[in-house]
């Protein structure tokens, strides 16, 4: 069906960005798929449909493995965006089999349960150290003092990026991720292009250094892959490293601050968590469901599909609304209620299908480590002032989260 003019879904409205969940309820009531003209997309708001479409091979993150731009009825991206497109299009998140399969098979070796288990002491120790600094200062910004440095340090350590260079990573990532918003502006595109060029040049030099002097890190491991079926080109290595950095911390950072902001707004649940730290595992899952870090995931329609009697043609784009799916009452009883003990919680915050988040176990480890450290060391942690929501819709987070340790 087509979206009427009074549709409450408006990703550029600050009020919607502050709280999109009532609009999602309206979308779900309208039907299983709604045409949204401002972004030329089909919105899919129900959990069952989103979950199924994530696994449907008639959809793809790209179409260029099967069609040219002309054959697919699309214009080529602007030439000025080429550095961003080259960087983005060679990462496995925007590739389909067989290239996706080849790269994921190699990278997955760095995210085995055994590898994540080996990282536990480092992640827990770093989380404890960061929270101890927050305590010494009597509080601070939970975003910049804990939520951000923890996952950035972990993924940089895995990639083998020297500590002195890590301060550049988050600004580059933020600029590049701006392109994942709906209808990004030319200023956003220019910042993403500049960051793509600088980040790519940095990684090209780092790869050259690792070729000369290999280390015990993921980039050295990618270089050392000798199997022709797995070997990556230099551009694939660069794009993979950028993707792992971006995906390896953006969701964790935003899940941390979104989660604690939700806890401060639900003091009874926070009190229950402080009284029983055994709730931490289910609390992590519930907080990721309750205020989803990645609200929307896009796919191209490679072959016509039908949803509830509506045929969506090849060449169309589908926007799967993760935030809406995670609040679908057909799956989550009383979805607007934060329930840290919610046991049956099939949220899709880590996606599904072949693009399921490869770093999900590591993200859970980081979220558990930071939450546990904060519960142990700051039992009186309080909100210092109301936070400001980032203006972005797709990647949902806060500009900061000021806290006090009394």
Order of alpha helices (4+ residues) and beta strands (2+ residues): alpha-alpha-beta-beta-alpha-beta-alpha-alpha-alpha-beta-alpha-alpha-alpha-alpha-alpha-alpha-alpha-beta-beta-beta-beta-alpha-alpha-beta-beta
